Amino acid sequence: FDAALLWFTSFGYFDDDGNRAVLRELCRVLRPGGRAVIELNNLSRILTTFQRQSFVRRGADVLLDEHGDFDEQTGTMETTRTYIRDGEVREIRFDIRYFLPEELREWLLAAGFERIELLGAEGESFSLGSRRLVALARAPS
């Protein structure tokens, strides 16, 4: 492939070994010089602003209750979503691993990428206060 996009926090849903394998495979399937773009929440910002979240949403015939806890040691957001429809309750739990900017850079380099560029959500230079972290990585030529 010429390029691959992992957008809106679509990376980080496995354990560390699984996430590293995703990056290696991503690098493998790109043509020489191909590019990968990974866009995530900025862990640096989460660490300074996180508050336990909980919200309820009602729509049509569904009630959604979502709450999340953040584990600072592992960089993982542990989220539980509960859907209630017609009296039936369905609960989904998932974890998302977030990365400090330099940590993501190191993981991408270890996966075989080169020339890593870190940006903010709008393509501006990345800063610790950026809302999102966008990594642009190039496969070896």
GROMACS elastic network, one bead per residue, 0.5 to 0.9 nm:
[ bonds ]
;  ai    aj funct       b0    kb
    1     4     6  0.71161   500
    1    29     6  0.62347   500
    1    31     6  0.55392   500
    1    34     6  0.68980   500
    1    35     6  0.86701   500
    2    30     6  0.59655   500
    2    31     6  0.58293   500
    2    32     6  0.83557   500
    2    33     6  0.79056   500
    2    35     6  0.64928   500
    2    36     6  0.86930   500
    3    30     6  0.65724   500
    3    31     6  0.82439   500
    3    34     6  0.54537   500
    3    36     6  0.55526   500
    3    37     6  0.78458   500
    4    26     6  0.76042   500
    4    30     6  0.76541   500
    4    34     6  0.82772   500
    4    35     6  0.65243   500
    4    37     6  0.63682   500
    4    38     6  0.85468   500
    5    35     6  0.86074   500
    5    36     6  0.58881   500
    5    38     6  0.61336   500
    5    39     6  0.81806   500
    6     9     6  0.71605   500
    6    10     6  0.54923   500
    6    11     6  0.63116   500
    6    36     6  0.77672   500
    6    37     6  0.61056   500
    6    39     6  0.63071   500
    6    40     6  0.86267   500
    7    10     6  0.56097   500
    7    11     6  0.78274   500
    7    37     6  0.74951   500
    7    38     6  0.59104   500
    7    40     6  0.71880   500
    7   134     6  0.88360   500
    8    11     6  0.83541   500
    8    38     6  0.82903   500
    8    39     6  0.56951   500
    8    40     6  0.59351   500
    8    41     6  0.79808   500
    9    12     6  0.73178   500
    9    13     6  0.89521   500
    9    38     6  0.78647   500
    9    39     6  0.59100   500
    9    41     6  0.65860   500
    9    96     6  0.83020   500
    9    98     6  0.87317   500
   10    13     6  0.75393   500
   10    38     6  0.81867   500
   10    39     6  0.78390   500
   10    40     6  0.76123   500
   11    14     6  0.82683   500
   11    19     6  0.74895   500
   11    22     6  0.84094   500
   11    38     6  0.73889   500
   11    39     6  0.80898   500
   11    40     6  0.74700   500
   11    96     6  0.79208   500
   11    97     6  0.80189   500
   11    98     6  0.86788   500
   12    15     6  0.77562   500
   12    16     6  0.82107   500
   12    18     6  0.87356   500
   12    19     6  0.59802   500
   12    40     6  0.88119   500
   12    76     6  0.88010   500
   12    95     6  0.81500   500
   12    96     6  0.52035   500
   12    98     6  0.65323   500
   12    99     6  0.86173   500
   13    18     6  0.84817   500
   13    19     6  0.73129   500
   13    94     6  0.75845   500
   13    95     6  0.60800   500
   13    97     6  0.63309   500
   14    17     6  0.76392   500
   14    18     6  0.51645   500
   14    19     6  0.54156   500
   14    20     6  0.89728   500
   14    22     6  0.89290   500
   14    95     6  0.79033   500
   14    96     6  0.75564   500
   14    97     6  0.76225   500
   15    18     6  0.52244   500
   15    19     6  0.60902   500
   15    20     6  0.85950   500
   15    97     6  0.78591   500
   16    19     6  0.50442   500
   16    20     6  0.60723   500
   16    21     6  0.85238   500
   16    97     6  0.81811   500
   17    20     6  0.51842   500
   17    21     6  0.62150   500
   17    22     6  0.87648   500
   18    21     6  0.50004   500
   18    22     6  0.62896   500
   18    23     6  0.88618   500
   19    22     6  0.50637   500
   19    23     6  0.65252   500
   19    24     6  0.88397   500
   19    97     6  0.87334   500
   20    23     6  0.52102   500
   20    24     6  0.63341   500
   20    25     6  0.86966   500
   20   107     6  0.69547   500
   20   108     6  0.84096   500
   20   110     6  0.85453   500
   20   111     6  0.70061   500
   21    24     6  0.50733   500
   21    25     6  0.60994   500
   21    26     6  0.84285   500
   21   111     6  0.79626   500
   22    25     6  0.51931   500
   22    26     6  0.60119   500
   22    27     6  0.86506   500
   22   111     6  0.88555   500
   23    27     6  0.62219   500
   23    28     6  0.85867   500
   23   107     6  0.77979   500
   23   108     6  0.66204   500
   23   110     6  0.88909   500
   23   111     6  0.57328   500
   23   112     6  0.84842   500
   23   113     6  0.88118   500
   24    27     6  0.51915   500
   24    28     6  0.61815   500
   24    29     6  0.88758   500
   24   108     6  0.80825   500
   24   110     6  0.81731   500
   24   112     6  0.67423   500
   24   113     6  0.85272   500
   25    29     6  0.62616   500
   25    30     6  0.88132   500
   25   111     6  0.81881   500
   26    29     6  0.55276   500
   26    30     6  0.66646   500
   26    36     6  0.75980   500
   26   111     6  0.85580   500
   27    30     6  0.55453   500
   27    31     6  0.85123   500
   27    34     6  0.83991   500
   27    35     6  0.85284   500
   27    36     6  0.77924   500
   27   108     6  0.86576   500
   27   111     6  0.68169   500
   27   112     6  0.63953   500
   27   113     6  0.63566   500
   27   137     6  0.89600   500
   27   138     6  0.82774   500
   27   139     6  0.58160   500
   27   140     6  0.84886   500
   28    31     6  0.79283   500
   28   111     6  0.89050   500
   28   112     6  0.82835   500
   28   139     6  0.80744   500
   29    34     6  0.89752   500
   30    33     6  0.76388   500
   30    34     6  0.51764   500
   30    35     6  0.71002   500
   30    36     6  0.80646   500
   30   138     6  0.88409   500
   30   139     6  0.65166   500
   31    34     6  0.50686   500
   31    35     6  0.84946   500
   31   139     6  0.72368   500
   31   140     6  0.85013   500
   31   141     6  0.81129   500
   32    35     6  0.89070   500
   32   138     6  0.84079   500
   32   139     6  0.57704   500
   32   140     6  0.54696   500
   33   138     6  0.56887   500
   33   140     6  0.54231   500
   34   137     6  0.84225   500
   34   138     6  0.56802   500
   34   139     6  0.52550   500
   34   140     6  0.78282   500
   34   141     6  0.80338   500
   35   113     6  0.89370   500
   35   136     6  0.69103   500
   35   137     6  0.55897   500
   35   139     6  0.61185   500
   36   113     6  0.88906   500
   36   135     6  0.78980   500
   36   136     6  0.58509   500
   36   137     6  0.51487   500
   36   138     6  0.63553   500
   36   139     6  0.77850   500
   37   134     6  0.68435   500
   37   135     6  0.56314   500
   37   137     6  0.64483   500
   37   138     6  0.89616   500
   38   133     6  0.80340   500
   38   134     6  0.56101   500
   38   135     6  0.51250   500
   38   136     6  0.67094   500
   38   137     6  0.83282   500
   39   121     6  0.79467   500
   39   132     6  0.69284   500
   39   133     6  0.56808   500
   39   135     6  0.64265   500
   39   136     6  0.88707   500
   40    43     6  0.85255   500
   40    98     6  0.73863   500
   40    99     6  0.83466   500
   40   132     6  0.57226   500
   40   133     6  0.52511   500
   40   134     6  0.64727   500
   40   135     6  0.86064   500
   41    44     6  0.88908   500
   41    45     6  0.81995   500
   41    46     6  0.77228   500
   41    98     6  0.69789   500
   41    99     6  0.84046   500
   41   130     6  0.89504   500
   41   131     6  0.66445   500
   41   133     6  0.59027   500
   41   134     6  0.87216   500
   42    45     6  0.54797   500
   42    46     6  0.63752   500
   42    47     6  0.88636   500
   42    98     6  0.73898   500
   42    99     6  0.72722   500
   42   100     6  0.71620   500
   42   101     6  0.77445   500
   42   120     6  0.87809   500
   42   128     6  0.76858   500
   42   129     6  0.80332   500
   42   130     6  0.67029   500
   42   131     6  0.59415   500
   42   133     6  0.50115   500
   42   134     6  0.87251   500
   43    47     6  0.60643   500
   43    48     6  0.87379   500
   43    75     6  0.74180   500
   43    98     6  0.57162   500
   43    99     6  0.56379   500
   43   100     6  0.54498   500
   43   101     6  0.78628   500
   43   128     6  0.85984   500
   43   132     6  0.85795   500
   43   133     6  0.83119   500
   44    47     6  0.53976   500
   44    48     6  0.68239   500
   44    99     6  0.81943   500
   44   100     6  0.60509   500
   44   101     6  0.78279   500
   44   127     6  0.89935   500
   44   128     6  0.55712   500
   44   129     6  0.71380   500
   44   130     6  0.84388   500
   45    48     6  0.53209   500
   45    49     6  0.61483   500
   45    50     6  0.80584   500
   45   128     6  0.62499   500
   45   129     6  0.54772   500
   45   130     6  0.69351   500
   45   131     6  0.68210   500
   45   132     6  0.85747   500
   46    49     6  0.52072   500
   46    50     6  0.51424   500
   46    51     6  0.88468   500
   46    70     6  0.88883   500
   46   131     6  0.87673   500
   47    50     6  0.59505   500
   47    70     6  0.88975   500
   47    72     6  0.73468   500
   47    75     6  0.88990   500
   50    53     6  0.83277   500
   50    70     6  0.76907   500
   51    69     6  0.83343   500
   51    70     6  0.85703   500
   52    67     6  0.74346   500
   52    68     6  0.62150   500
   52    69     6  0.57170   500
   52    70     6  0.75396   500
   53    66     6  0.78490   500
   53    67     6  0.52791   500
   53    68     6  0.54989   500
   53    69     6  0.72498   500
   54    65     6  0.72107   500
   54    66     6  0.54638   500
   54    68     6  0.67191   500
   55    64     6  0.80385   500
   55    65     6  0.57781   500
   55    66     6  0.54725   500
   55    67     6  0.65530   500
   56    63     6  0.71146   500
   56    64     6  0.55007   500
   56    66     6  0.64705   500
   56    67     6  0.89097   500
   57    62     6  0.82250   500
   57    63     6  0.58543   500
   57    64     6  0.50284   500
   57    65     6  0.64974   500
   57    66     6  0.85226   500
   58    61     6  0.75959   500
   58    62     6  0.59661   500
   58    64     6  0.63457   500
   58    65     6  0.88604   500
   59    62     6  0.53971   500
   59    63     6  0.65474   500
   59    64     6  0.83204   500
   60    63     6  0.84502   500
   61    84     6  0.84136   500
   61    85     6  0.60661   500
   61    86     6  0.72272   500
   62    83     6  0.66751   500
   62    84     6  0.57042   500
   62    86     6  0.78162   500
   63    82     6  0.80003   500
   63    83     6  0.56970   500
   63    84     6  0.51081   500
   63    85     6  0.66784   500
   64    81     6  0.68501   500
   64    82     6  0.56944   500
   64    84     6  0.66075   500
   65    80     6  0.82065   500
   65    81     6  0.57804   500
   65    82     6  0.51498   500
   65    83     6  0.66510   500
   65    84     6  0.85614   500
   66    79     6  0.71581   500
   66    80     6  0.57365   500
   66    82     6  0.63364   500
   66    83     6  0.87661   500
   67    78     6  0.84901   500
   67    79     6  0.58213   500
   67    80     6  0.56512   500
   67    81     6  0.67687   500
   67    82     6  0.89775   500
   68    77     6  0.64725   500
   68    78     6  0.54517   500
   68    80     6  0.63548   500
   68    81     6  0.87573   500
   69    76     6  0.84506   500
   69    77     6  0.57649   500
   69    78     6  0.52378   500
   69    79     6  0.65180   500
   69    80     6  0.89919   500
   70    73     6  0.89903   500
   70    74     6  0.87827   500
   70    75     6  0.72262   500
   70    76     6  0.58859   500
   70    78     6  0.61028   500
   70    79     6  0.85881   500
   71    74     6  0.57571   500
   71    75     6  0.57672   500
   71    76     6  0.53224   500
   71    77     6  0.63045   500
   71    78     6  0.75412   500
   72    75     6  0.50326   500
   72    76     6  0.69951   500
   72    77     6  0.86826   500
   73    76     6  0.79635   500
   74    77     6  0.88240   500
   74    97     6  0.75127   500
   74    98     6  0.85525   500
   75    96     6  0.82944   500
   75    97     6  0.56498   500
   75    98     6  0.53283   500
   75    99     6  0.66851   500
   75   100     6  0.84938   500
   76    95     6  0.62214   500
   76    96     6  0.54016   500
   76    98     6  0.60076   500
   76    99     6  0.89003   500
   77    94     6  0.82989   500
   77    95     6  0.54970   500
   77    96     6  0.52551   500
   77    97     6  0.65310   500
   77    98     6  0.76407   500
   78    93     6  0.74381   500
   78    94     6  0.60815   500
   78    96     6  0.67575   500
   78    97     6  0.89271   500
   79    92     6  0.82660   500
   79    93     6  0.57014   500
   79    94     6  0.54518   500
   79    95     6  0.60906   500
   79    96     6  0.81616   500
   80    91     6  0.69499   500
   80    92     6  0.57267   500
   80    94     6  0.65769   500
   80    95     6  0.88056   500
   81    90     6  0.82257   500
   81    91     6  0.56816   500
   81    92     6  0.51747   500
   81    93     6  0.63371   500
   81    94     6  0.85792   500
   82    89     6  0.68445   500
   82    90     6  0.56986   500
   82    92     6  0.63821   500
   82    93     6  0.86655   500
   83    88     6  0.80324   500
   83    89     6  0.57491   500
   83    90     6  0.51409   500
   83    91     6  0.62953   500
   83    92     6  0.82970   500
   84    87     6  0.60771   500
   84    88     6  0.55234   500
   84    90     6  0.64370   500
   84    91     6  0.87471   500
   85    88     6  0.53062   500
   85    89     6  0.67422   500
   85    90     6  0.84136   500
   86    89     6  0.84953   500
   98   104     6  0.88889   500
   99   102     6  0.80947   500
   99   103     6  0.60415   500
   99   104     6  0.57011   500
   99   133     6  0.89962   500
  100   103     6  0.51596   500
  100   104     6  0.62933   500
  100   105     6  0.87137   500
  100   133     6  0.89864   500
  101   104     6  0.53185   500
  101   105     6  0.63078   500
  101   106     6  0.87747   500
  101   118     6  0.73280   500
  101   126     6  0.88508   500
  101   128     6  0.85215   500
  101   133     6  0.73483   500
  101   135     6  0.85017   500
  102   106     6  0.61370   500
  102   107     6  0.86132   500
  103   106     6  0.51065   500
  103   107     6  0.62360   500
  103   108     6  0.86690   500
  104   107     6  0.50623   500
  104   108     6  0.61532   500
  104   109     6  0.86059   500
  104   135     6  0.80065   500
  105   108     6  0.52006   500
  105   109     6  0.62415   500
  105   110     6  0.86267   500
  105   116     6  0.64595   500
  105   117     6  0.82522   500
  105   118     6  0.80809   500
  105   135     6  0.77742   500
  105   137     6  0.87463   500
  106   109     6  0.51348   500
  106   110     6  0.60816   500
  106   111     6  0.85750   500
  107   110     6  0.50298   500
  107   111     6  0.61605   500
  107   112     6  0.88466   500
  107   113     6  0.89575   500
  108   111     6  0.50283   500
  108   112     6  0.65759   500
  108   113     6  0.55180   500
  108   114     6  0.77143   500
  108   116     6  0.76424   500
  108   137     6  0.73466   500
  109   112     6  0.52272   500
  109   114     6  0.59716   500
  109   115     6  0.84756   500
  109   116     6  0.77915   500
  109   137     6  0.87181   500
  110   113     6  0.72783   500
  112   139     6  0.69595   500
  112   140     6  0.72638   500
  113   116     6  0.73786   500
  113   137     6  0.60249   500
  113   138     6  0.55875   500
  113   140     6  0.62251   500
  114   137     6  0.62782   500
  114   138     6  0.53494   500
  114   139     6  0.60681   500
  114   140     6  0.61824   500
  115   136     6  0.80638   500
  115   137     6  0.59811   500
  115   138     6  0.58060   500
  115   139     6  0.83515   500
  115   140     6  0.88520   500
  116   135     6  0.67083   500
  116   136     6  0.56569   500
  116   138     6  0.67693   500
  117   134     6  0.81520   500
  117   135     6  0.57167   500
  117   136     6  0.50649   500
  117   137     6  0.65267   500
  118   123     6  0.89197   500
  118   125     6  0.72124   500
  118   126     6  0.58554   500
  118   133     6  0.68604   500
  118   134     6  0.56901   500
  118   136     6  0.64174   500
  118   137     6  0.88289   500
  119   122     6  0.78164   500
  119   123     6  0.54485   500
  119   124     6  0.56603   500
  119   127     6  0.79308   500
  119   130     6  0.85340   500
  119   132     6  0.82484   500
  119   133     6  0.60611   500
  119   135     6  0.63981   500
  119   136     6  0.79235   500
  120   123     6  0.53518   500
  120   124     6  0.51731   500
  120   125     6  0.58623   500
  120   127     6  0.70771   500
  120   130     6  0.55414   500
  120   131     6  0.70040   500
  120   132     6  0.55750   500
  120   133     6  0.52824   500
  120   134     6  0.58382   500
  120   135     6  0.88254   500
  121   124     6  0.71004   500
  121   126     6  0.83291   500
  121   130     6  0.71779   500
  121   131     6  0.66053   500
  121   133     6  0.63849   500
  121   134     6  0.64503   500
  122   125     6  0.88696   500
  122   132     6  0.87008   500
  122   134     6  0.89700   500
  123   126     6  0.81337   500
  123   134     6  0.78230   500
  124   127     6  0.88356   500
  125   130     6  0.88456   500
  126   129     6  0.81739   500
  126   130     6  0.62195   500
  126   132     6  0.85808   500
  126   133     6  0.70645   500
  126   134     6  0.81159   500
  127   130     6  0.52383   500
  127   131     6  0.89514   500
  127   133     6  0.88331   500
  128   131     6  0.85526   500
  129   132     6  0.87431   500
  130   133     6  0.69701   500
  138   141     6  0.83766   500
